[in-house]
Each structure stands twice: as C-alpha cells, then as structure tokens.
Amino acid sequence: MENRKIPKPTIKRLAVYYRCLENLIKSGKETISSQELGNRLNIKASQVRKDLSYFGEFGKRGIGYQTRRLQDGIAEILGIKRIWNVCIVGAGNLGMALANYPGLSKSGYQIKAIFDVSSEKIGKKLQNGLVVEDLKNFERVARKEKIHIGVITVPANNAQQVADLMIGSGIEGIINFAPAKLNIPENFPLEEIDISLTFRALSFQITMQKSRQ
C-alpha cells in the first residue's frame, strides 16, 4: 500500500465489504464482481473499485474478485486478524452495554477492563466476569493489560480529562462516545461517535422521502 492518507469513509466501507463477504463465503459463493458487491450494498461499482485500489490489486478484469482472497486482504488491512485489547471508561448504561456485548470479542476486540469514579459502581461485577475498576488505577491496569484501544463513555465535561489520561498511559487509539470535541495530538487515531447525529441524519432521510411522495 502506498504511503498516502486513506479517506475515513473508505475505511468504513471496507468494514462493510468485509461483513458482506463473510456472508457470501458462508453461502458458498467463490467469486464476485465489483458491480454485484456494490449492488448488494447500494454502493456504486466504481466506488468499490476505487476503495480497493488504495491497497493494490485484488481482482481480475472479466473475472472479478475471489471472495476468500478479498476478505483475507481486507482483514489484513483492518487489522482484524489480530487481537485488540480494549478498555472502557464510564460504567454507565452505554459503557456496561459495550462491555457485555459478545460481538466485540468475536471480532477480535477483547474488553480487558472498565473504569469509573463512582463509589457505587466501583467493584460491581459484570456479566462477563469483569469488575469495575477505580479510575485512579487506570495507568497501572492499562499497562498491565497492554490496552490498545480506549473507549470513552463519560459525560462531555469529563471526556478531555479521560482522553489525556488514556494518551498518557500509552493507549494507541480512542473511540469517543461523549458529545465533546477532543483536543488530541495530530494524527492520533480517533473515532468520534455521536449517536444523536445518526438519528438526525436518519430523520432527514425520512423527511426527504416523505416529501417526494
């Protein structure tokens, strides 16, 4: 792969391609064209080809892509073939739901620890056996468990402090669910997820759809 910046939308579509290919392989399909893959996902074939071209050649003109080879290639790009150690800061409803979600571990993302500052939550045992840790112990636990990814599920006014703690403790990337813009070092891997924006985008689509009727 060339040393160039890959657009975030491309990376997100790769994850969608991977999931689609997973289902195709289970159904016994061995090859697929960019047109068919795009049709299944409501993405233009030209966009599929452009996304994959960032990472080299995967298919052959007139034949298409071998589903297994393409899935393996995307898995390598996304780092799916390795295990990622994850911690969560914020043992509220969202944090606890993520910590107990079995789909993450099946995808290679192992929840190793969850933290909070509330005395009512510290020491609480989760369904998966984890115990909520005191945030004061974050650096020690993060280094001991060799955490790669930190997930922030705290209120907005605490998010920056948590991000600073994560970065200072050697965390390699952050997923931020708090509705706050984080000030982090340039090029530090960060994904910001604002669920309310997703709802607004969907409500816009519904409104536009109704206006056409």
Secondary structure, DSSP 8 states (H G I E B T S, - for coil): --SS---HHHHHHHHHHHHHHHHHHHTT--EE-HHHHHHHHT--HHHHHHHHHTT---EETTTEEEHHHHHHHHHHHHTTTS-EEEEEE--SHHHHHHHH-HHHHHTTEEEEEEEES-TTTTT-B-TTS-B-EEGGGHHHHHHHTT--EEEE-S-HHHHHHHHHHHHHTT--EEEE-SSS-----TT--EEE--HHHHHHHHHHHHHHHHHH-
